[in-house]
Protein backbone atom coordinates (compact mmCIF):
# COMPACT_ATOMS: atom_id res chain seq x y z
CA UNK A 1 0.00 0.00 0.00
CA UNK A 2 1.87 3.02 -1.27
CA UNK A 3 2.01 5.88 -3.75
CA UNK A 4 4.83 5.60 -6.28
CA UNK A 5 6.17 8.53 -8.28
CA UNK A 6 8.60 8.20 -11.15
CA UNK A 7 9.19 9.38 -14.70
CA UNK A 8 6.79 8.53 -17.49
CA UNK A 9 9.25 7.46 -20.21
CA UNK A 10 9.73 10.03 -22.96
CA UNK A 11 12.28 9.72 -25.76
CA UNK A 12 12.38 13.51 -26.13
CA UNK A 13 13.43 14.02 -22.51
CA UNK A 14 10.35 16.06 -21.60
CA UNK A 15 9.61 15.82 -17.88
CA UNK A 16 6.39 13.89 -17.32
CA UNK A 17 5.66 12.41 -13.89
CA UNK A 18 3.83 9.16 -13.31
CA UNK A 19 1.92 8.95 -10.02
CA UNK A 20 0.81 5.40 -9.21
CA UNK A 21 -1.71 4.26 -6.59
CA UNK A 22 -0.13 0.93 -5.65
CA UNK A 23 -2.65 -1.12 -3.66
CA UNK A 24 -3.74 -3.73 -6.20
CA UNK A 25 -4.78 -6.36 -3.67
CA UNK A 26 -7.56 -3.94 -2.59
CA UNK A 27 -8.28 -2.59 -6.12
CA UNK A 28 -6.33 0.57 -5.26
CA UNK A 29 -8.89 1.91 -2.80
CA UNK A 30 -8.01 5.10 -0.94
CA UNK A 31 -7.82 5.22 2.84
CA UNK A 32 -6.73 8.23 4.88
CA UNK A 33 -3.06 7.25 4.79
CA UNK A 34 -3.02 6.85 1.02
CA UNK A 35 -4.91 10.12 0.59
CA UNK A 36 -2.23 11.98 2.52
CA UNK A 37 0.51 10.27 0.52
CA UNK A 38 -1.21 11.01 -2.77
CA UNK A 39 -1.66 14.69 -1.91
CA UNK A 40 2.02 14.91 -0.99
CA UNK A 41 3.12 13.13 -4.18
CA UNK A 42 1.09 15.29 -6.54
CA UNK A 43 2.10 18.48 -4.74
CA UNK A 44 5.78 17.50 -4.74
CA UNK A 45 6.02 16.60 -8.42
CA UNK A 46 4.11 19.78 -9.26
CA UNK A 47 6.90 21.84 -7.71
CA UNK A 48 9.28 20.82 -10.53
CA UNK A 49 9.54 23.89 -12.80
CA UNK A 50 10.47 21.65 -15.75
CA UNK A 51 7.41 19.40 -15.35
CA UNK A 52 5.20 19.23 -18.44
CA UNK A 53 2.42 16.84 -17.37
CA UNK A 54 1.37 14.20 -14.84
CA UNK A 55 -0.04 10.75 -15.59
CA UNK A 56 -2.13 9.36 -12.73
CA UNK A 57 -2.92 5.65 -12.70
CA UNK A 58 -3.44 2.57 -10.55
CA UNK A 59 -1.32 -0.54 -10.17
CA UNK A 60 -2.36 -3.70 -11.99
CA UNK A 61 -5.18 -4.04 -14.48
CA UNK A 62 -8.12 -4.49 -12.08
CA UNK A 63 -8.64 -0.86 -11.10
CA UNK A 64 -7.70 2.76 -11.54
CA UNK A 65 -8.97 3.65 -8.07
CA UNK A 66 -11.71 1.38 -6.76
CA UNK A 67 -13.16 3.98 -4.40
CA UNK A 68 -12.71 4.96 -0.77
CA UNK A 69 -12.00 2.40 1.95
CA UNK A 70 -15.37 1.17 3.21
CA UNK A 71 -13.74 -0.62 6.15
CA UNK A 72 -12.43 2.73 7.37
CA UNK A 73 -15.66 4.58 6.62
CA UNK A 74 -17.68 2.04 8.59
CA UNK A 75 -15.91 3.25 11.75
CA UNK A 76 -16.54 6.96 11.23
CA UNK A 77 -18.79 9.24 13.25
CA UNK A 78 -20.14 12.67 12.37
CA UNK A 79 -16.89 14.37 13.38
CA UNK A 80 -14.39 11.95 11.85
CA UNK A 81 -16.53 11.63 8.71
CA UNK A 82 -15.91 15.30 7.96
CA UNK A 83 -12.17 14.81 8.37
CA UNK A 84 -12.12 11.71 6.15
CA UNK A 85 -14.08 13.19 3.27
CA UNK A 86 -12.12 16.43 3.45
CA UNK A 87 -8.95 14.38 2.95
CA UNK A 88 -10.40 12.80 -0.17
CA UNK A 89 -11.49 16.21 -1.44
CA UNK A 90 -7.94 17.47 -0.91
CA UNK A 91 -6.67 14.69 -3.19
CA UNK A 92 -8.98 15.95 -5.94
CA UNK A 93 -8.02 19.54 -5.22
CA UNK A 94 -4.32 18.67 -5.48
CA UNK A 95 -5.02 17.24 -8.93
CA UNK A 96 -6.92 20.36 -9.96
CA UNK A 97 -4.25 22.63 -8.47
CA UNK A 98 -1.38 20.87 -10.25
CA UNK A 99 0.25 23.48 -12.51
CA UNK A 100 0.29 21.16 -15.53
CA UNK A 101 -2.30 18.88 -17.15
CA UNK A 102 -3.06 15.65 -15.29
CA UNK A 103 -4.06 12.67 -17.42
CA UNK A 104 -5.97 9.82 -15.81
CA UNK A 105 -4.88 6.45 -17.25
CA UNK A 106 -7.87 4.26 -16.40
CA UNK A 107 -8.16 0.49 -16.40
CA UNK A 108 -10.60 -1.75 -14.55
CA UNK A 109 -12.80 -0.25 -11.84
CA UNK A 110 -13.15 3.51 -11.41
CA UNK A 111 -15.67 3.89 -8.62
CA UNK A 112 -16.85 6.41 -6.04
CA UNK A 113 -13.91 8.44 -4.81
CA UNK A 114 -11.86 7.04 -7.68
CA UNK A 115 -14.32 8.44 -10.20
CA UNK A 116 -14.19 11.78 -8.40
CA UNK A 117 -10.38 11.77 -8.71
CA UNK A 118 -10.71 10.92 -12.40
CA UNK A 119 -13.22 13.75 -12.86
CA UNK A 120 -10.72 16.13 -11.28
CA UNK A 121 -8.13 15.20 -13.91
CA UNK A 122 -7.82 17.25 -17.07
CA UNK A 123 -8.08 14.31 -19.47
CA UNK A 124 -9.17 10.69 -19.10
CA UNK A 125 -7.87 7.80 -21.24
CA UNK A 126 -9.61 4.49 -20.61
CA UNK A 127 -9.24 0.85 -21.56
CA UNK A 128 -12.06 -1.31 -22.86
CA UNK A 129 -13.50 -3.31 -20.00
CA UNK A 130 -13.16 -0.47 -17.49
CA UNK A 131 -16.25 0.19 -15.35
CA UNK A 132 -17.55 3.34 -13.69
CA UNK A 133 -19.99 4.06 -10.92
CA UNK A 134 -20.93 6.09 -7.87
CA UNK A 135 -22.25 3.40 -5.49
CA UNK A 136 -22.23 5.47 -2.28
CA UNK A 137 -26.00 5.49 -1.78
CA UNK A 138 -25.91 1.70 -1.48
CA UNK A 139 -23.73 1.99 1.62
CA UNK A 140 -25.82 4.76 3.19
CA UNK A 141 -23.97 7.91 2.15
CA UNK A 142 -24.47 10.46 -0.63
CA UNK A 143 -21.95 11.06 -3.38
CA UNK A 144 -20.26 14.33 -2.50
CA UNK A 145 -17.15 16.49 -3.01
CA UNK A 146 -15.90 16.31 -6.62
CA UNK A 147 -19.00 14.44 -7.75
CA UNK A 148 -20.09 18.07 -8.19
CA UNK A 149 -17.90 18.13 -11.30
CA UNK A 150 -19.96 15.45 -13.03
CA UNK A 151 -22.89 17.56 -14.30
CA UNK A 152 -20.53 19.67 -16.41
CA UNK A 153 -18.85 16.54 -17.75
CA UNK A 154 -21.84 14.30 -18.44
CA UNK A 155 -24.94 16.44 -17.88
CA UNK A 156 -27.46 16.50 -15.06
CA UNK A 157 -29.53 13.57 -16.28
CA UNK A 158 -26.64 11.10 -16.48
CA UNK A 159 -25.30 12.39 -13.16
CA UNK A 160 -28.65 11.74 -11.49
CA UNK A 161 -28.76 8.24 -12.97
CA UNK A 162 -25.32 7.35 -11.62
CA UNK A 163 -25.82 8.95 -8.20
CA UNK A 164 -29.39 7.81 -7.53
CA UNK A 165 -29.05 4.24 -8.76
CA UNK A 166 -25.44 3.52 -7.86
CA UNK A 167 -25.29 1.48 -11.06
CA UNK A 168 -22.02 0.75 -12.84
CA UNK A 169 -21.60 1.57 -16.50
CA UNK A 170 -19.18 0.10 -19.02
CA UNK A 171 -16.45 2.04 -20.76
CA UNK A 172 -18.45 2.44 -23.98
CA UNK A 173 -21.23 4.24 -22.09
CA UNK A 174 -18.63 6.35 -20.29
CA UNK A 175 -17.23 7.43 -23.65
CA UNK A 176 -20.67 8.12 -25.09
CA UNK A 177 -21.65 10.42 -22.22
CA UNK A 178 -18.31 12.25 -22.11
CA UNK A 179 -17.00 10.76 -18.88
CA UNK A 180 -13.84 9.59 -20.65
CA UNK A 181 -12.08 11.23 -23.60
CA UNK A 182 -10.40 8.26 -25.27
CA UNK A 183 -11.30 4.57 -25.20
CA UNK A 184 -8.80 2.00 -26.45
CA UNK A 185 -7.64 -1.56 -25.87
CA UNK A 186 -5.55 -2.28 -22.80
CA UNK A 187 -2.57 -2.86 -25.09
CA UNK A 188 -2.97 0.59 -26.63
CA UNK A 189 -3.52 2.46 -23.36
CA UNK A 190 0.03 3.72 -22.88
CA UNK A 191 0.46 4.63 -26.55
CA UNK A 192 -2.76 6.67 -26.44
CA UNK A 193 -1.58 8.50 -23.32
CA UNK A 194 1.67 9.18 -25.19
CA UNK A 195 -0.32 10.59 -28.09
CA UNK A 196 -1.97 13.14 -25.81
CA UNK A 197 1.36 13.94 -24.19
CA UNK A 198 2.86 14.66 -27.63
CA UNK A 199 0.57 17.63 -28.04
CA UNK A 200 1.11 18.87 -24.49
CA UNK A 201 4.90 18.72 -24.54
CA UNK A 202 5.06 20.25 -28.04
CA UNK A 203 3.28 23.34 -26.74
CA UNK A 204 4.86 26.25 -24.96
CA UNK A 205 5.49 25.19 -21.35
CA UNK A 206 4.37 28.49 -19.91
CA UNK A 207 1.40 28.69 -22.26
CA UNK A 208 0.16 25.31 -21.01
CA UNK A 209 0.46 26.42 -17.39
CA UNK A 210 -1.38 29.66 -18.14
CA UNK A 211 -4.06 27.72 -20.00
CA UNK A 212 -4.68 25.43 -17.03
CA UNK A 213 -4.93 28.41 -14.68
CA UNK A 214 -7.36 30.12 -17.02
CA UNK A 215 -9.58 27.08 -17.42
CA UNK A 216 -9.89 26.83 -13.65
CA UNK A 217 -11.14 30.42 -13.63
CA UNK A 218 -13.57 29.73 -16.47
CA UNK A 219 -15.28 27.10 -14.34
CA UNK A 220 -16.51 29.66 -11.82
CA UNK A 221 -16.56 33.06 -13.54
CA UNK A 222 -19.53 34.50 -15.42
CA UNK A 223 -18.91 34.83 -19.14
CA UNK A 224 -17.97 38.51 -19.18
CA UNK A 225 -15.40 38.06 -16.41
CA UNK A 226 -14.10 34.84 -17.95
CA UNK A 227 -13.38 36.76 -21.16
CA UNK A 228 -11.57 39.50 -19.24
CA UNK A 229 -9.54 36.86 -17.40
CA UNK A 230 -8.50 35.56 -20.81
CA UNK A 231 -7.28 39.01 -21.83
CA UNK A 232 -5.18 39.16 -18.67
CA UNK A 233 -3.76 35.71 -19.39
CA UNK A 234 -2.92 36.67 -22.97
CA UNK A 235 -1.02 39.73 -21.78
CA UNK A 236 0.71 37.71 -19.07
CA UNK A 237 2.02 35.29 -21.69
CA UNK A 238 4.16 38.11 -23.04
CA UNK A 239 5.94 38.45 -19.71
CA UNK A 240 8.55 36.09 -21.15
CA UNK A 241 9.92 35.65 -24.67
CA UNK A 242 8.07 32.34 -25.19
CA UNK A 243 5.42 33.80 -27.55
CA UNK A 244 7.81 35.85 -29.69
CA UNK A 245 10.37 33.05 -29.92
CA UNK A 246 7.79 30.46 -30.94
CA UNK A 247 6.05 32.81 -33.36
CA UNK A 248 9.35 33.59 -35.10
CA UNK A 249 9.98 29.86 -35.51
CA UNK A 250 6.49 29.44 -36.95
CA UNK A 251 6.93 32.35 -39.38
CA UNK A 252 10.33 31.11 -40.54
CA UNK A 253 8.88 27.67 -41.25
CA UNK A 254 6.10 29.23 -43.28
CA UNK A 255 8.49 30.92 -45.74
Long-range contacts (C-beta under 8 A, 24 or more apart in sequence): 1-26, 1-31, 1-33, 1-34, 2-34, 2-37, 3-34, 3-37, 3-38, 3-40, 3-41, 4-59, 5-41, 5-44, 5-45, 8-53, 8-55, 8-193, 8-197, 10-197, 10-201, 12-201, 14-52, 14-197, 14-201, 15-48, 15-50, 15-51, 15-52, 16-51, 16-52, 16-53, 16-54, 16-55, 16-197, 16-201, 17-45, 17-48, 17-51, 17-53, 17-54, 17-55, 18-54, 18-55, 18-57, 19-45, 19-54, 19-55, 19-56, 19-57, 20-57, 20-58, 20-59, 21-56, 21-57, 21-58, 21-59, 21-64, 21-65, 22-58, 22-59, 23-58, 23-59, 24-58, 24-59, 24-60, 24-62, 24-63, 26-66, 26-69, 27-58, 27-62, 27-63, 27-66, 27-67, 27-108, 27-109, 28-58, 28-59, 28-60, 28-62, 28-63, 28-64, 28-65, 28-66, 28-114, 29-65, 29-66, 29-67, 29-68, 29-69, 29-70, 29-114, 30-65, 30-67, 30-68, 30-69, 30-88, 30-91, 30-113, 30-114, 30-117, 31-68, 31-69, 31-72, 32-69, 32-72, 32-84, 32-87, 35-87, 35-88, 35-90, 35-91, 36-87, 38-91, 38-94, 39-87, 39-90, 39-91, 39-94, 42-91, 42-94, 42-95, 42-98, 42-102, 43-94, 46-94, 46-97, 46-98, 46-99, 46-100, 51-99, 51-100, 52-100, 52-197, 52-200, 52-201, 52-205, 52-208, 53-100, 53-101, 53-102, 53-103, 53-197, 53-200, 53-201, 54-98, 54-100, 54-101, 54-102, 54-103, 55-102, 55-103, 55-105, 55-193, 55-197, 56-95, 56-102, 56-103, 56-104, 56-105, 56-117, 56-121, 57-104, 57-105, 57-106, 57-107, 58-107, 58-108, 58-114, 60-108, 61-107, 61-108, 61-127, 61-186, 62-107, 62-108, 62-109, 63-107, 63-108, 63-109, 63-110, 63-111, 63-114, 64-104, 64-105, 64-106, 64-107, 64-108, 64-109, 64-110, 64-114, 64-118, 64-130, 65-110, 65-111, 65-113, 65-114, 65-117, 65-118, 66-108, 66-109, 66-110, 66-111, 66-112, 66-114, 67-109, 67-111, 67-112, 67-113, 67-114, 67-135, 68-112, 68-113, 70-139, 73-139, 73-141, 85-144, 85-145, 88-113, 88-116, 88-145, 89-145, 89-146, 91-117, 91-120, 92-116, 92-117, 92-119, 92-120, 92-145, 92-146, 93-120, 95-120, 95-121, 96-120, 96-216, 98-212, 99-209, 99-212, 99-213, 100-200, 100-208, 100-209, 100-212, 101-200, 101-208, 101-212, 103-193, 103-196, 103-197, 105-189, 105-190, 105-193, 106-130, 106-180, 107-186, 107-189, 111-135, 111-168, 112-136, 112-143, 115-147, 116-143, 116-145, 116-146, 116-147, 116-149, 117-146, 119-146, 119-147, 119-149, 119-150, 119-153, 119-179, 120-146, 120-149, 122-212, 123-181, 123-182, 123-196, 124-179, 124-180, 124-181, 124-182, 125-180, 125-181, 125-182, 125-184, 125-189, 125-192, 125-193, 125-196, 126-171, 126-174, 126-175, 126-180, 126-182, 126-183, 126-184, 126-189, 127-171, 127-183, 127-184, 127-185, 127-186, 127-189, 128-171, 128-172, 128-183, 128-184, 128-185, 128-186, 129-170, 129-171, 129-186, 130-170, 130-171, 130-174, 130-180, 131-168, 131-169, 131-170, 131-171, 132-162, 132-168, 132-169, 132-170, 132-171, 132-173, 132-174, 132-179, 133-162, 133-166, 133-167, 133-168, 133-169, 134-162, 134-163, 134-166, 135-166, 135-168, 136-163, 136-166, 137-163, 137-164, 137-166, 138-166, 150-179, 152-219, 153-178, 153-179, 154-178, 154-179, 204-242, 204-243, 204-246, 205-242, 206-237, 206-240, 206-242, 207-237, 207-242, 207-243, 210-236, 210-237
